[in-house]
């Protein structure tokens, strides 16, 4: 018995696999270091008001390449992602925690 895969399914599988390829020469972005986030400098921002300007300052201070804001009473995923800075704030937009995750 021979099993045939429909051509459209095979193309879809190849397209999905192509999305996982890393960019070599001429790639879109260079990869950041495996763990470029350091939360220690971000602790100085606790108590400051959350804003886009403060977010940019946090990214620069912690060397993170991604910022995740966490509003009050929000559910968040618990997976660890290298290079991501997680910043939680309260109802008054005051930053209450800064961590790399």
C-alpha positions in Angstrom: 0.0 0.0 0.0 1.4 3.4 -1.0 0.6 6.5 1.0 0.5 9.7 -1.0 0.7 13.1 0.5 -1.4 15.7 -1.2 0.9 18.3 -3.0 -0.6 21.2 -1.1 0.2 19.5 2.3 3.8 18.9 1.2 4.1 22.5 0.1 2.7 23.7 3.4 5.1 21.6 5.4 8.1 22.9 3.3 6.9 26.5 3.8 6.6 26.1 7.6 10.0 24.5 7.8 11.5 27.4 5.8 10.2 29.8 8.4 12.5 28.3 11.0 15.7 28.8 9.0 18.2 31.2 10.4 19.4 34.0 8.3 23.0 33.6 7.1 24.6 36.3 5.0 22.1 38.9 4.2 19.8 37.8 7.0 17.3 40.2 8.4 18.7 40.6 12.0 21.7 39.5 13.8 21.0 37.1 16.7 21.4 38.5 20.2 23.6 36.7 22.7 22.0 33.6 24.2 21.2 35.4 27.5 21.7 39.1 27.0 19.4 40.3 29.8 20.7 41.4 33.2 17.9 42.4 35.6 20.1 44.0 38.3 20.4 47.4 36.6 16.6 47.4 36.1 15.9 47.4 39.8 16.7 51.1 39.9 13.6 51.6 37.8 11.2 50.3 40.5 8.8 53.0 41.5 9.2 55.0 38.2 6.2 55.5 36.0 5.9 53.0 33.1 6.1 54.7 29.7 7.7 54.1 26.3 10.6 56.3 27.2 11.3 54.3 30.4 10.8 51.1 28.5 13.6 52.1 26.1 15.8 53.1 29.1 15.1 49.7 30.6 16.1 47.8 27.5 19.4 49.8 27.2 20.2 49.4 30.9 19.5 45.6 31.1 20.8 44.8 27.6 17.6 42.9 26.9 16.4 42.6 23.3 12.7 42.3 24.1 10.4 44.0 26.7 7.2 42.5 28.1 4.9 44.9 30.1 2.7 43.2 32.7 -0.4 45.2 33.7 -2.0 44.7 37.1 -4.0 41.5 37.6 -2.9 40.0 34.3 -2.2 36.4 33.6 1.2 35.8 31.9 2.9 32.8 30.4 5.6 31.3 32.6 8.0 30.1 29.9 11.5 31.4 30.2 12.7 33.3 27.1 16.4 34.3 26.9 16.9 38.1 26.4 13.4 39.1 27.5 12.8 41.7 30.2 9.5 41.4 32.1 8.3 44.6 33.8 5.2 44.6 36.0 3.4 47.8 37.0 0.5 48.7 39.3 -2.7 50.7 38.8 -0.9 54.0 39.0 1.6 52.8 36.3 4.4 52.6 38.9 6.9 49.8 38.1 6.8 47.1 40.8 9.1 44.4 39.5 11.8 43.9 36.8 13.0 40.4 35.9 14.6 38.6 33.0 12.2 35.9 31.8 
